[in-house]
Amino acid sequence: MADFEQKMTDILNYGALNLAMAIGYKNRIFDVLQDLDKPATLDEIAEASGLSKRYLKEWLAIMVTGGIVELQSAGGREDAYFLPPEHASFLARKSNGTNLGVYTQEIPLLTSCAMDSVNKGFETGEGISFSKYPDFQQFMSQLADAKHEQILVEKFLPSVENGKLVERLTSGIRVCDLGCGQGVALNLMARAFPESEFTGIDNHEPALARGRQQAAKNGLANVVYRNMDAAAICGNKDFYQKFDYICAFDAIHDQSHPLEALKGIRYMLVPGGLFSMIDIKASTVLAENMDHPMGPFLYTVSLMHCMPIGLNDNGTGLGMMWGRQKARDMLKQAGFEHVEILDMEYDGFNLHYLCRAS
Ligand SMILES: C[S@@+](CC[C@H](N)C(=O)[O-])C[C@H]1O[C@@H](n2cnc3c(N)ncnc32)[C@H](O)[C@@H]1O
């Protein structure tokens, strides 16, 4: 088969496989197969999962022909299906930091939310309202759970200034998470550092309500959630030099007015305060992203969500792949003279822009 014909065949197969894997992830079939921990018949999988045998049979055929699940059908015995542990470790919820299964849901979710609107956007150039993505915050929380639970308190925060930030968090400082969504990171930090005070800022009320609810459930008295537009913070005297440390996890590239949001962050920091911007690892120059291991995936997420969201309110429509050169320039324009761009060995998707307010 000619090279490109083969590539097209692979694309059709892998696209279909991604969709089926998303369904498997949502219905916890990978978790069930992991727990079974041995080759299992269709009846055994149906019983362990409580799912329809006929649907499972069709789904397992996709997983077997797609090389995700192994088929064992020797000696006239009934077919048995086995999820190898080395596959399960990337697909099941108990994957200890390498959960890529959760990402299989992203393109199907964005397709169901925004396919028509994106097609229309090609004609009109208009943005897409956040309300078109009703399940998005819930999905972001799943991603945040998968990422932050294992990493935030144990690896990320200790890496900031060689442990000095953790010392300060332990003795008590004021912290803000900008674009906190449903507050997964914020609540984890608040629980780990009871002497510090935590403020989550977002402009999506349902997400904030969920964050508050989880904080209350965990008895966290050191966390508050504020409904604010990040672009309108600068000049709000109540927030002038209010925080010692600010973080923003994957939140700046979604802003309609990212420069204003960064200026707001600079405004809220005390002199010498720190800002950790965690954002997508990419180059601003397309040609430099040719070897990006997830280029098409991330540009597609951007097309289906980040870019049209960022076009709202006469926004810049920055897009998820804005890249480190543009990020560094924008941070500088916002008043951050000292920016270190750091790789994180436990997070291949993102860069850590560590900024100090002079
Ligand atoms: C990709 S989500 C990241 C959420 C969270 N930090 C996480 O890692 O799960 C981006 C967040 O930025 C918030 N956001 C977007 N524009 C905003 C604005 N102008 N002001 C405040 N928050 C905003 C969204 O509501 C959303 O919760």
The ligand as a Tripos MOL2 file, in Angstrom:
@<TRIPOS>MOLECULE
LIG
   27    29     1     0     0
SMALL
NO_CHARGES

@<TRIPOS>ATOM
      1 C1         -8.9770   24.8370   30.8010 C.3       1 LIG1
      2 S1         -9.8320   25.3500   32.2240 S.3       1 LIG1
      3 C2         -8.6630   24.9940   33.5320 C.3       1 LIG1
      4 C3         -9.3100   24.7860   34.8610 C.3       1 LIG1
      5 C4         -8.3870   24.3730   35.9960 C.3       1 LIG1
      6 N1         -7.3380   25.3380   36.2370 N.3       1 LIG1
      7 C5         -7.8150   22.9880   35.7820 C.2       1 LIG1
      8 O1         -6.6010   22.8360   35.6170 O.co2     1 LIG1
      9 O2         -8.6130   22.0400   35.7840 O.co2     1 LIG1
     10 C6         -9.7460   27.1210   32.1090 C.3       1 LIG1
     11 C7        -10.5070   27.8550   33.1760 C.3       1 LIG1
     12 O3        -10.3570   29.2620   32.9610 O.3       1 LIG1
     13 C8        -11.6030   29.8780   33.2780 C.3       1 LIG1
     14 N2        -11.6850   31.1950   32.6120 N.ar      1 LIG1
     15 C9        -11.7350   31.4400   31.2850 C.ar      1 LIG1
     16 N3        -11.8470   32.7650   31.0570 N.ar      1 LIG1
     17 C10       -11.8450   33.3720   32.2840 C.ar      1 LIG1
     18 C11       -11.9280   34.7240   32.7030 C.ar      1 LIG1
     19 N4        -12.0320   35.7320   31.8270 N.pl3     1 LIG1
     20 N5        -11.9020   34.9880   34.0190 N.ar      1 LIG1
     21 C12       -11.8010   33.9700   34.9200 C.ar      1 LIG1
     22 N6        -11.7200   32.6640   34.5660 N.ar      1 LIG1
     23 C13       -11.7470   32.3800   33.2770 C.ar      1 LIG1
     24 C14       -12.6360   28.8990   32.7750 C.3       1 LIG1
     25 O4        -13.9140   29.0930   33.3590 O.3       1 LIG1
     26 C15       -11.9920   27.5720   33.1680 C.3       1 LIG1
     27 O5        -12.4050   27.1510   34.4520 O.3       1 LIG1
@<TRIPOS>BOND
     1     1     2 1
     2     2     3 1
     3     2    10 1
     4     3     4 1
     5     4     5 1
     6     5     6 1
     7     5     7 1
     8     7     8 2
     9     7     9 1
    10    10    11 1
    11    11    12 1
    12    11    26 1
    13    12    13 1
    14    13    14 1
    15    13    24 1
    16    14    15 ar
    17    14    23 ar
    18    15    16 ar
    19    16    17 ar
    20    17    18 ar
    21    17    23 ar
    22    18    19 1
    23    18    20 ar
    24    20    21 ar
    25    21    22 ar
    26    22    23 ar
    27    24    25 1
    28    24    26 1
    29    26    27 1
@<TRIPOS>SUBSTRUCTURE
     1 LIG1         1 GROUP 0 **** ****
